[in-house]
Amino acid sequence: MNNWKLYEVFIRSKAGLHHKHAGSLHAADSQMAIENARDVYTRRKEGVSIWVVESTDITASNPEKNDEMFDPAEDKIYRHPTFYEVPDGVKHI
């Protein structure tokens, strides 16, 4: 088990259309990770699809730099729906 890789597991439930992170597990390869994820995270038929991704392949933003990462959107008022005027008679927006 010392050479086993860490995988992140994502499950798509019957009710949803997107995958959600379910947890992590160790496995020798991706096929074993899928099978282990099925056994661990879908024992009660909670899902219809499983994704596994090696943890080393995931790149995440640094929480300490959230201001730097996400603040640029604040100065772009056109990205906010309040900037636009909806014409009379337009439905379902």
Helices and strands as residue ranges (DSSP letters): E 5-12, E 19-27, H 30-41, E 49-54, G 55-57, G 63-65, H 66-70, G 71-75, G 77-79, G 81-83
